[in-house]
Amino acid sequence: MTPRITRDTLDGLHELARARRGWISDLAWSPNGRALAVASADGITLHAADTLQVLGTLTGHGGPVKRIAVSRDGTQIASASADTTARLWHLRRGGTFTEFRGHADSVDAVALSPDGARLATGSADRTARIWDAAAGALLRTLAGHAAEVVRVIFCGEGQLVSASWDRSAIIWDIEAGAARATLAHDDWVRSLALSPDGTALATTSKDGSVRLWETTTGVLRWRAPAHFGGADAAAFSPDGTLLATSGRDLAIRFWEAASGAAVGVLRGHDRPTLALAFSPDGTRLASGSGDNTVRLWGL
């Protein structure tokens, strides 16, 4: 049995496989852990989990793909693009898609609700939007940020979190269309990660810090100076004990999620790592970097 990545096994991490793509922006695993989806300037590529061999591609956006999300049943992939649209790709229907139009600028963020019924987007037009995933119809516009919305994530019952260049993340009550809490950083917020049990939200920022918040109240649990020059990405291990972050110092760092204690560091990329994703079984960590490589790390 392949060992999981834990605090006790971090020293044994090494590179298992590597693939080259241009301008990598996001990573997402299939729920069964057999494939890794990679978003880049070229579209979306699907890679074998062990070798990173390309299994297939999804192309058609008129601009770079900024973010992706995979449905819980693995049959759909959502994508956000600089072409001002989002798409929901139907993998069991030959790669056909539903298109979501309405943003006035680049769509920089996308998320799927746990039940797959709704899709959320964030845009450089400073809004987040909620859509009916099946019909492609707009359900709600969330306006409140003063700059580009670069990340969105569904968070608990009836909540969405959006992160922005305006130095904040907002926890929204979707039905009311109102902000429940505003999470402040000292510079623009670059990423969001939700703990597996849904009780904690991690944010990383250009201010170099990683911060952990209560999802129900927005209360800060802990903060740590994570990466010199800015922190770019964050991902929780599937068991929720570890938080991985990456930034401009070329390091991937590991934190004890409960306390914020630094427990390990991984190096290898030649440029900042912009995306991180643990495999569903916790045995591998995928990283996507400005050095135009996707790397798979394991024990």
DRENDOSE-528885 format. One record per residue: x, y, z of N, C-alpha, C in turn; residue number from 1; residue in three letters. Coordinates in pm, whole numbers, plus 50000, padded with zeros to 5 digits. Example, Ala and Ser with C-alpha at 12.3 -4.5 7.8 and 13.67 -1.06 7.14 Angstrom:
// residues 2
SITE     nc1     nc2     nc3    cac1    cac2    cac3     cc1     cc2     cc3   num   residuo
SITE   51319   49431   50780   51230   49550   50780   51320   49670   50780     1       ALA
SITE   51285   49775   50708   51367   49894   50714   51290   50003   50787     2       SER
//
This chain:
// residues 299
SITE     nc1     nc2     nc3    cac1    cac2    cac3     cc1     cc2     cc3   num   residuo
SITE   50085   49880   50000   50000   50000   50000   50088   50125   50000     1       MET
SITE   50059   50219   49911   50138   50342   49902   50114   50429   50025     2       THR
SITE   50220   50473   50092   50202   50555   50212   50146   50693   50179     3       PRO
SITE   50069   50748   50271   50013   50882   50256   50116   50988   50297     4       ARG
SITE   50095   51108   50246   50178   51222   50285   50126   51273   50418     5       ILE
SITE   50207   51261   50521   50173   51309   50654   50291   51387   50710     6       THR
SITE   50273   51444   50827   50382   51515   50893   50502   51423   50911     7       ARG
SITE   50478   51297   50942   50587   51203   50971   50658   51153   50847     8       ASP
SITE   50596   51169   50727   50657   51115   50605   50709   51224   50511     9       THR
SITE   50699   51350   50549   50737   51460   50461   50882   51450   50413    10       LEU
SITE   50971   51401   50499   51112   51392   50462   51136   51296   50346    11       ASP
SITE   51041   51208   50319   51058   51111   50211   51001   51154   50078    12       GLY
SITE   50946   51275   50069   50888   51321   49943   50993   51339   49835    13       LEU
SITE   50963   51291   49715   51051   51314   49601   50967   51317   49474    14       HIS
SITE   51025   51363   49366   50953   51377   49240   50931   51240   49176    15       GLU
SITE   50804   51213   49138   50769   51086   49076   50754   51099   48924    16       LEU
SITE   50706   51213   48878   50683   51232   48734   50676   51380   48705    17       ALA
SITE   50693   51412   48576   50694   51552   48533   50634   51564   48394    18       ARG
SITE   50559   51670   48371   50505   51699   48238   50524   51847   48210    19       ALA
SITE   50541   51880   48084   50563   52019   48046   50439   52074   47977    20       ARG
SITE   50392   52189   48028   50281   52262   47970   50318   52410   47970    21       ARG
SITE   50248   52490   47890   50274   52633   47887   50180   52709   47978    22       GLY
SITE   50233   52799   48061   50157   52888   48149   50050   52811   48226    23       TRP
SITE   50093   52732   48322   50003   52650   48403   49934   52737   48507    24       ILE
SITE   49801   52728   48514   49725   52814   48605   49650   52739   48713    25       SER
SITE   49617   52611   48692   49539   52540   48793   49550   52390   48773    26       ASP
SITE   49520   52316   48882   49524   52169   48883   49401   52118   48956    27       LEU
SITE   49348   52003   48911   49236   51941   48982   49238   51790   48956    28       ALA
SITE   49225   51711   49062   49223   51566   49051   49082   51515   49020    29       TRP
SITE   49074   51402   48949   48948   51330   48939   48917   51269   49075    30       SER
SITE   48791   51250   49110   48757   51197   49242   48817   51060   49271    31       PRO
SITE   48838   50978   49168   48897   50846   49192   49050   50848   49193    32       ASN
SITE   49109   50966   49169   49254   50980   49175   49329   50922   49057    33       GLY
SITE   49260   50886   48951   49327   50823   48837   49373   50923   48731    34       ARG
SITE   49325   51046   48739   49362   51146   48639   49378   51282   48705    35       ALA
SITE   49463   51364   48645   49487   51500   48690   49456   51594   48575    36       LEU
SITE   49368   51691   48599   49335   51792   48499   49425   51913   48520    37       ALA
SITE   49478   51966   48409   49571   52079   48414   49517   52190   48326    38       VAL
SITE   49502   52309   48383   49459   52426   48307   49581   52506   48267    39       ALA
SITE   49580   52554   48142   49694   52630   48093   49649   52722   47980    40       SER
SITE   49744   52792   47923   49715   52879   47809   49665   52800   47690    41       ALA
SITE   49695   52669   47686   49656   52585   47573   49519   52522   47590    42       ASP
SITE   49455   52539   47704   49327   52474   47730   49339   52385   47852    43       GLY
SITE   49270   52271   47848   49271   52174   47958   49326   52043   47906    44       ILE
SITE   49423   51987   47978   49473   51854   47944   49447   51760   48060    45       THR
SITE   49416   51635   48029   49394   51531   48128   49514   51438   48126    46       LEU
SITE   49574   51416   48243   49696   51339   48255   49675   51215   48342    47       HIS
SITE   49745   51107   48307   49743   50987   48390   49805   51018   48525    48       ALA
SITE   49746   50965   48632   49786   51001   48768   49927   50959   48804    49       ALA
SITE   49976   50850   48747   50107   50798   48787   50221   50850   48699    50       ASP
SITE   50195   50866   48570   50302   50902   48477   50291   51043   48422    51       THR
SITE   50174   51106   48439   50141   51237   48381   50137   51234   48229    52       LEU
SITE   50124   51116   48172   50103   51105   48027   49969   51167   47992    53       GLN
SITE   49964   51239   47880   49840   51305   47837   49739   51202   47790    54       VAL
SITE   49618   51208   47849   49510   51117   47813   49410   51181   47717    55       LEU
SITE   49399   51314   47723   49304   51383   47639   49311   51533   47659    56       GLY
SITE   49241   51607   47575   49242   51753   47584   49101   51807   47566    57       THR
SITE   49077   51924   47625   48953   51998   47607   48993   52138   47561    58       LEU
SITE   48960   52171   47439   48999   52301   47382   48877   52370   47323    59       THR
SITE   48887   52501   47307   48778   52575   47247   48760   52714   47304    60       GLY
SITE   48810   52738   47426   48805   52873   47479   48885   52967   47389    61       HIS
SITE   48842   53093   47385   48911   53192   47304   49023   53263   47375    62       GLY
SITE   49062   53214   47491   49171   53272   47569   49223   53169   47667    63       GLY
SITE   49326   53202   47743   49381   53108   47841   49275   53065   47943    64       PRO
SITE   49286   52940   47988   49199   52889   48094   49262   52927   48228    65       VAL
SITE   49188   53001   48310   49241   53053   48435   49224   52956   48552    66       LYS
SITE   49106   52894   48564   49078   52801   48673   48992   52686   48624    67       ARG
SITE   48998   52575   48699   48914   52460   48668   48861   52400   48798    68       ILE
SITE   48754   52324   48786   48697   52250   48898   48634   52123   48843    69       ALA
SITE   48647   52014   48918   48592   51884   48877   48474   51849   48966    70       VAL
SITE   48365   51799   48905   48247   51761   48982   48279   51640   49070    71       SER
SITE   48200   51622   49175   48225   51514   49271   48211   51376   49209    72       ARG
SITE   48131   51362   49102   48118   51232   49037   48217   51215   48922    73       ASP
SITE   48298   51318   48896   48402   51308   48795   48355   51316   48652    74       GLY
SITE   48230   51347   48628   48178   51347   48491   48181   51485   48426    75       THR
SITE   48212   51590   48503   48210   51725   48449   48332   51804   48497    76       GLN
SITE   48380   51892   48411   48487   51984   48446   48441   52125   48413    77       ILE
SITE   48450   52214   48511   48417   52355   48489   48545   52431   48461    78       ALA
SITE   48537   52529   48373   48655   52608   48336   48619   52755   48329    79       SER
SITE   48714   52840   48371   48701   52986   48363   48808   53037   48269    80       ALA
SITE   48774   53130   48185   48868   53173   48081   48876   53324   48067    81       SER
SITE   48990   53368   48015   49011   53508   47985   48921   53557   47871    82       ALA
SITE   48853   53464   47803   48764   53504   47693   48629   53555   47743    83       ASP
SITE   48614   53576   47874   48496   53630   47944   48386   53526   47964    84       THR
SITE   48413   53398   47938   48313   53294   47956   48362   53187   48052    85       THR
SITE   48266   53110   48103   48295   52986   48173   48226   52874   48097    86       ALA
SITE   48277   52753   48114   48216   52637   48050   48205   52523   48150    87       ARG
SITE   48104   52440   48130   48092   52315   48202   48097   52204   48099    88       LEU
SITE   48209   52130   48100   48234   52024   48002   48171   51894   48051    89       TRP
SITE   48098   51827   47963   48029   51703   47996   48110   51587   47938    90       HIS
SITE   48189   51523   48022   48285   51424   47974   48218   51299   47920    91       LEU
SITE   48102   51263   47973   48032   51144   47925   47951   51171   47799    92       ARG
SITE   47950   51296   47757   47879   51333   47634   47976   51384   47529    93       ARG
SITE   48093   51322   47527   48189   51351   47421   48254   51487   47430    94       GLY
SITE   48260   51544   47550   48325   51673   47564   48239   51791   47522    95       GLY
SITE   48108   51770   47508   48019   51884   47484   48017   51971   47609    96       THR
SITE   47966   52092   47597   47972   52184   47710   47852   52277   47715    97       PHE
SITE   47825   52325   47837   47731   52435   47858   47815   52561   47880    98       THR
SITE   47777   52669   47814   47855   52793   47824   47781   52895   47911    99       GLU
SITE   47859   52970   47988   47805   53070   48080   47858   53206   48038   100       PHE
SITE   47769   53292   47990   47806   53425   47942   47736   53532   48024   101       ARG
SITE   47804   53644   48046   47744   53754   48119   47846   53845   48184   102       GLY
SITE   47964   53792   48215   48069   53876   48272   48120   53975   48167   103       HIS
SITE   48163   54091   48214   48209   54197   48124   48360   54195   48105   104       ALA
SITE   48428   54103   48171   48574   54096   48161   48617   53951   48185   105       ASP
SITE   48746   53929   48188   48801   53795   48205   48738   53722   48324   106       SER
SITE   48701   53594   48303   48653   53510   48412   48775   53440   48472   107       VAL
SITE   48806   53474   48597   48931   53431   48659   48913   53323   48764   108       ASP
SITE   48789   53285   48794   48764   53187   48900   48639   53107   48867   109       ALA
SITE   48637   52981   48912   48520   52896   48892   48514   52792   49003   110       VAL
SITE   48392   52753   49040   48372   52649   49141   48239   52581   49115   111       ALA
SITE   48230   52454   49156   48105   52379   49148   48055   52351   49288   112       LEU
SITE   47923   52364   49308   47866   52330   49438   47880   52180   49461   113       SER
SITE   47881   52136   49587   47898   51993   49615   47796   51903   49546   114       PRO
SITE   47673   51951   49530   47571   51869   49464   47572   51886   49312   115       ASP
SITE   47659   51974   49261   47671   51993   49117   47560   52075   49054   116       GLY
SITE   47468   52127   49135   47355   52199   49079   47387   52343   49042   117       ALA
SITE   47489   52399   49107   47523   52539   49082   47671   52554   49047   118       ARG
SITE   47698   52655   48969   47834   52691   48930   47857   52835   48971   119       LEU
SITE   47973   52864   49027   48009   53000   49067   48126   53048   48983   120       ALA
SITE   48126   53175   48952   48236   53235   48876   48279   53365   48944   121       THR
SITE   48405   53402   48922   48456   53530   48966   48527   53596   48850   122       GLY
SITE   48523   53728   48844   48570   53795   48723   48647   53923   48753   123       SER
SITE   48723   53964   48652   48791   54093   48659   48693   54209   48656   124       ALA
SITE   48565   54180   48629   48463   54287   48635   48418   54315   48779   125       ASP
SITE   48487   54251   48877   48469   54275   49020   48346   54208   49080   126       ARG
SITE   48283   54118   49007   48167   54047   49060   48193   53897   49068   127       THR
SITE   48118   53832   49157   48105   53687   49156   47961   53658   49115   128       ALA
SITE   47940   53546   49047   47806   53514   49000   47775   53366   49027   129       ARG
SITE   47648   53339   49053   47599   53205   49076   47509   53168   48959   130       ILE
SITE   47529   53047   48905   47457   53003   48786   47389   52868   48811   131       TRP
SITE   47281   52845   48739   47222   52712   48732   47312   52629   48641   132       ASP
SITE   47373   52525   48696   47474   52450   48620   47414   52377   48501   133       ALA
SITE   47293   52329   48513   47232   52253   48404   47185   52343   48291   134       ALA
SITE   47125   52457   48327   47065   52544   48226   47158   52654   48178   135       ALA
SITE   47264   52684   48255   47352   52795   48219   47291   52930   48249   136       GLY
SITE   47185   52933   48330   47115   53058   48358   47172   53125   48483   137       ALA
SITE   47179   53256   48480   47230   53333   48593   47126   53337   48704   138       LEU
SITE   47168   53303   48826   47080   53304   48942   47103   53424   49033   139       LEU
SITE   47228   53468   49048   47259   53572   49144   47392   53638   49107   140       ARG
SITE   47399   53770   49120   47524   53845   49107   47561   53899   49243   141       THR
SITE   47686   53874   49285   47737   53919   49414   47837   54031   49390   142       LEU
SITE   47798   54154   49421   47881   54271   49399   47920   54331   49532   143       ALA
SITE   48050   54356   49549   48097   54411   49675   48247   54429   49679   144       GLY
SITE   48316   54360   49590   48461   54376   49581   48496   54503   49504   145       HIS
SITE   48611   54560   49538   48657   54682   49473   48762   54655   49365   146       ALA
SITE   48791   54527   49339   48890   54491   49238   48857   54351   49187   147       ALA
SITE   48944   54298   49100   48921   54169   49036   48895   54058   49138   148       GLU
SITE   48799   53971   49106   48771   53852   49187   48848   53735   49124   149       VAL
SITE   48942   53680   49199   49035   53582   49140   49015   53439   49189   150       VAL
SITE   48933   53420   49294   48902   53286   49343   48761   53283   49400   151       ARG
SITE   48694   53170   49380   48565   53146   49445   48561   53001   49493   152       VAL
SITE   48488   52978   49602   48474   52843   49654   48344   52834   49732   153       ILE
SITE   48266   52727   49709   48147   52703   49790   48193   52658   49928   154       PHE
SITE   48126   52709   50031   48176   52692   50167   48058   52677   50263   155       CYS
SITE   48020   52555   50293   47909   52533   50384   47775   52553   50316   156       GLY
SITE   47669   52536   50392   47534   52546   50339   47501   52690   50301   157       GLU
SITE   47476   52712   50172   47432   52843   50126   47536   52952   50128   158       GLY
SITE   47665   52914   50133   47771   53015   50138   47867   53001   50020   159       GLN
SITE   47920   53115   49979   48027   53120   49880   48134   53214   49933   160       LEU
SITE   48260   53182   49911   48370   53271   49946   48435   53319   49817   161       VAL
SITE   48462   53448   49809   48531   53507   49694   48656   53579   49743   162       SER
SITE   48763   53569   49666   48889   53635   49699   48923   53736   49591   163       ALA
SITE   48982   53848   49632   48999   53959   49538   49133   54030   49554   164       SER
SITE   49167   54103   49449   49283   54192   49453   49261   54310   49548   165       TRP
SITE   49140   54326   49600   49114   54438   49692   49159   54408   49835   166       ASP
SITE   49240   54301   49853   49299   54264   49982   49200   54195   50075   167       ARG
SITE   49095   54141   50020   48997   54076   50106   48941   53949   50043   168       SER
SITE   48884   53866   50130   48796   53757   50089   48663   53782   50158   169       ALA
SITE   48554   53755   50089   48421   53777   50145   48347   53644   50153   170       ILE
SITE   48288   53617   50270   48197   53503   50286   48056   53555   50260   171       ILE
SITE   47992   53500   50155   47861   53548   50112   47750   53454   50156   172       TRP
SITE   47637   53510   50193   47511   53438   50203   47451   53441   50062   173       ASP
SITE   47449   53327   49997   47411   53326   49855   47267   53369   49836   174       ILE
SITE   47177   53315   49916   47035   53345   49895   47004   53493   49921   175       GLU
SITE   47067   53549   50024   47043   53690   50055   47124   53783   49967   176       ALA
SITE   47231   53730   49905   47318   53815   49824   47396   53914   49907   177       GLY
SITE   47419   53880   50034   47483   53973   50127   47609   53912   50187   178       ALA
SITE   47703   53997   50226   47826   53952   50288   47802   53917   50434   179       ALA
SITE   47848   53798   50474   47841   53757   50614   47965   53800   50692   180       ARG
SITE   48079   53795   50625   48205   53833   50691   48306   53872   50584   181       ALA
SITE   48394   53964   50620   48504   54004   50532   48635   53967   50599   182       THR
SITE   48720   53894   50526   48848   53845   50577   48958   53932   50516   183       LEU
SITE   49033   54001   50600   49127   54102   50553   49271   54052   50547   184       ALA
SITE   49340   54089   50440   49485   54072   50426   49547   54210   50404   185       HIS
SITE   49680   54213   50400   49752   54338   50378   49784   54362   50232   186       ASP
SITE   49751   54265   50146   49768   54279   50001   49670   54182   49936   187       ASP
SITE   49671   54173   49802   49564   54098   49737   49570   53950   49769   188       TRP
SITE   49450   53892   49781   49434   53752   49819   49443   53667   49692   189       VAL
SITE   49536   53572   49694   49565   53495   49572   49496   53360   49567   190       ARG
SITE   49469   53297   49681   49408   53164   49676   49323   53137   49798   191       SER
SITE   49234   53037   49781   49146   52988   49886   49156   52836   49890   192       LEU
SITE   49146   52779   50010   49139   52633   50023   49049   52601   50140   193       ALA
SITE   48954   52510   50120   48858   52471   50222   48902   52339   50284   194       LEU
SITE   48901   52331   50417   48937   52206   50484   48837   52097   50448   195       SER
SITE   48878   51969   50452   48787   51860   50415   48658   51856   50496   196       PRO
SITE   48663   51897   50623   48541   51896   50703   48461   52025   50691   197       ASP
SITE   48511   52119   50612   48437   52241   50585   48437   52345   50695   198       GLY
SITE   48514   52324   50802   48511   52417   50915   48615   52527   50907   199       THR
SITE   48714   52512   50820   48824   52609   50813   48852   52647   50668   200       ALA
SITE   48891   52772   50651   48925   52825   50519   49064   52885   50525   201       LEU
SITE   49150   52844   50434   49285   52900   50425   49289   53003   50314   202       ALA
SITE   49358   53114   50340   49380   53217   50239   49529   53245   50228   203       THR
SITE   49577   53268   50108   49715   53312   50088   49714   53444   50013   204       THR
SITE   49820   53522   50031   49818   53659   49981   49954   53704   49930   205       SER
SITE   49948   53808   49851   50071   53874   49806   50149   53931   49924   206       LYS
SITE   50082   53949   50040   50152   53997   50158   50245   53891   50219   207       ASP
SITE   50246   53770   50161   50336   53664   50203   50283   53572   50309   208       GLY
SITE   50165   53600   50362   50112   53521   50472   50012   53416   50426   209       SER
SITE   49996   53315   50512   49884   53222   50504   49803   53240   50630   210       VAL
SITE   49670   53240   50617   49582   53262   50731   49471   53158   50729   211       ARG
SITE   49432   53113   50848   49326   53014   50860   49210   53075   50938   212       LEU
SITE   49088   53060   50880   48968   53126   50934   48859   53024   50963   213       TRP
SITE   48772   53058   51060   48650   52982   51083   48551   53014   50970   214       GLU
SITE   48495   52910   50908   48405   52936   50795   48269   52989   50840   215       THR
SITE   48227   52957   50960   48094   53002   51004   48095   53145   51056   216       THR
SITE   48207   53188   51115   48212   53320   51178   48310   53417   51113   217       THR
SITE   48406   53364   51036   48510   53449   50981   48616   53487   51081   218       GLY
SITE   48618   53421   51197   48718   53449   51300   48852   53387   51259   219       VAL
SITE   48960   53461   51278   49094   53414   51243   49143   53312   51346   220       LEU
SITE   49182   53193   51300   49238   53092   51390   49387   53113   51409   221       ARG
SITE   49460   53128   51296   49603   53154   51305   49652   53214   51175   222       TRP
SITE   49768   53276   51182   49835   53329   51062   49983   53301   51075   223       ARG
SITE   50050   53288   50959   50193   53260   50959   50257   53331   50841   224       ALA
SITE   50379   53386   50861   50454   53441   50747   50505   53324   50663   225       PRO
SITE   50448   53306   50545   50470   53182   50471   50578   53191   50365   226       ALA
SITE   50571   53293   50278   50659   53297   50162   50707   53439   50136   227       HIS
SITE   50837   53457   50131   50894   53587   50099   50857   53625   49956   228       PHE
SITE   50804   53744   49936   50765   53790   49804   50621   53761   49768   229       GLY
SITE   50551   53681   49849   50410   53652   49822   50380   53504   49826   230       GLY
SITE   50259   53471   49873   50212   53332   49878   50105   53314   49771   231       ALA
SITE   50119   53209   49690   50036   53194   49571   49924   53091   49582   232       ASP
SITE   49953   52974   49640   49857   52864   49634   49849   52794   49769   233       ALA
SITE   49737   52721   49790   49719   52646   49913   49635   52522   49883   234       ALA
SITE   49660   52415   49959   49582   52292   49945   49588   52213   50075   235       ALA
SITE   49473   52161   50119   49466   52074   50236   49488   51929   50195   236       PHE
SITE   49554   51853   50282   49559   51709   50263   49420   51653   50287   237       SER
SITE   49387   51537   50227   49251   51484   50239   49206   51456   50382   238       PRO
SITE   49300   51426   50472   49262   51403   50611   49256   51531   50693   239       ASP
SITE   49291   51644   50632   49279   51773   50696   49388   51808   50795   240       GLY
SITE   49491   51723   50808   49595   51751   50908   49704   51842   50856   241       THR
SITE   49725   51845   50725   49831   51926   50666   49772   52032   50572   242       LEU
SITE   49838   52147   50567   49810   52250   50468   49940   52276   50393   243       LEU
SITE   49936   52265   50263   50052   52297   50179   50032   52433   50116   244       ALA
SITE   50138   52514   50111   50134   52644   50045   50256   52660   49956   245       THR
SITE   50248   52751   49861   50362   52779   49773   50368   52927   49745   246       SER
SITE   50486   52975   49703   50498   53118   49679   50619   53157   49598   247       GLY
SITE   50651   53285   49604   50755   53343   49520   50896   53307   49564   248       ARG
SITE   50910   53244   49680   51042   53201   49727   51081   53064   49671   249       ASP
SITE   51001   53012   49577   51025   52885   49508   51007   52762   49597   250       LEU
SITE   50949   52781   49715   50932   52670   49809   50786   52627   49817   251       ALA
SITE   50766   52499   49844   50637   52446   49886   50652   52416   50034   252       ILE
SITE   50569   52477   50117   50581   52461   50261   50459   52388   50318   253       ARG
SITE   50482   52315   50425   50377   52236   50488   50355   52286   50631   254       PHE
SITE   50226   52295   50668   50185   52348   50797   50092   52250   50866   255       TRP
SITE   50105   52241   50998   50008   52166   51076   49880   52247   51077   256       GLU
SITE   49773   52191   51020   49651   52270   51001   49589   52315   51133   257       ALA
SITE   49601   52234   51236   49537   52268   51363   49605   52386   51432   258       ALA
SITE   49738   52394   51422   49812   52493   51500   49882   52600   51418   259       SER
SITE   49906   52573   51290   49983   52666   51207   50133   52647   51220   260       GLY
SITE   50177   52539   51286   50319   52513   51300   50379   52469   51167   261       ALA
SITE   50497   52525   51133   50567   52484   51011   50629   52346   51034   262       ALA
SITE   50603   52252   50942   50649   52115   50963   50734   52059   50849   263       VAL
SITE   50749   52133   50739   50831   52080   50631   50838   52175   50513   264       GLY
SITE   50936   52151   50426   50953   52232   50305   51000   52142   50192   265       VAL
SITE   50954   52172   50071   50988   52096   49951   51034   52193   49844   266       LEU
SITE   51144   52161   49779   51196   52248   49672   51225   52165   49547   267       ARG
SITE   51219   52231   49433   51247   52162   49308   51214   52245   49186   268       GLY
SITE   51105   52323   49192   51069   52408   49079   51166   52525   49066   269       HIS
SITE   51183   52571   48942   51275   52682   48914   51205   52817   48914   270       ASP
SITE   51074   52817   48916   50993   52939   48922   50884   52918   49027   271       ARG
SITE   50812   53023   49065   50707   53008   49167   50604   52902   49129   272       PRO
SITE   50559   52828   49229   50454   52730   49211   50319   52798   49227   273       THR
SITE   50236   52790   49123   50111   52866   49118   49988   52783   49150   274       LEU
SITE   50003   52649   49157   49888   52563   49185   49935   52438   49258   275       ALA
SITE   49855   52394   49355   49883   52275   49433   49755   52193   49446   276       LEU
SITE   49770   52059   49448   49654   51973   49469   49698   51837   49521   277       ALA
SITE   49646   51798   49638   49668   51663   49690   49577   51565   49617   278       PHE
SITE   49627   51445   49593   49542   51340   49537   49437   51299   49639   279       SER
SITE   49322   51247   49597   49215   51213   49691   49256   51114   49799   280       PRO
SITE   49352   51026   49770   49394   50930   49872   49511   50980   49957   281       ASP
SITE   49559   51101   49928   49664   51161   50009   49802   51107   49987   282       GLY
SITE   49824   51031   49880   49956   50971   49857   50044   51055   49765   283       THR
SITE   49984   51153   49696   50060   51234   49601   50021   51381   49613   284       ARG
SITE   50115   51466   49577   50091   51609   49568   50131   51654   49428   285       LEU
SITE   50041   51721   49359   50071   51777   49227   50099   51926   49242   286       ALA
SITE   50198   51974   49168   50233   52116   49169   50249   52166   49026   287       SER
SITE   50198   52286   49001   50212   52348   48870   50285   52480   48885   288       GLY
SITE   50385   52504   48801   50477   52615   48824   50492   52704   48702   289       SER
SITE   50543   52825   48731   50580   52917   48625   50698   52870   48544   290       GLY
SITE   50763   52760   48586   50870   52702   48503   50813   52611   48394   291       ASP
SITE   50678   52616   48378   50606   52542   48273   50609   52391   48293   292       ASN
SITE   50621   52347   48418   50613   52204   48446   50505   52175   48550   293       THR
SITE   50443   52059   48533   50360   51998   48636   50443   51885   48695   294       VAL
SITE   50453   51881   48827   50533   51776   48891   50446   51699   48990   295       ARG
SITE   50474   51572   48998   50403   51482   49089   50501   51437   49196   296       LEU
SITE   50463   51461   49323   50549   51429   49436   50485   51317   49518   297       TRP
SITE   50568   51225   49565   50518   51116   49648   50628   51053   49728   298       GLY
SITE   50598   50938   49789   50690   50874   49882   50747   50746   49821   299       LEU
//
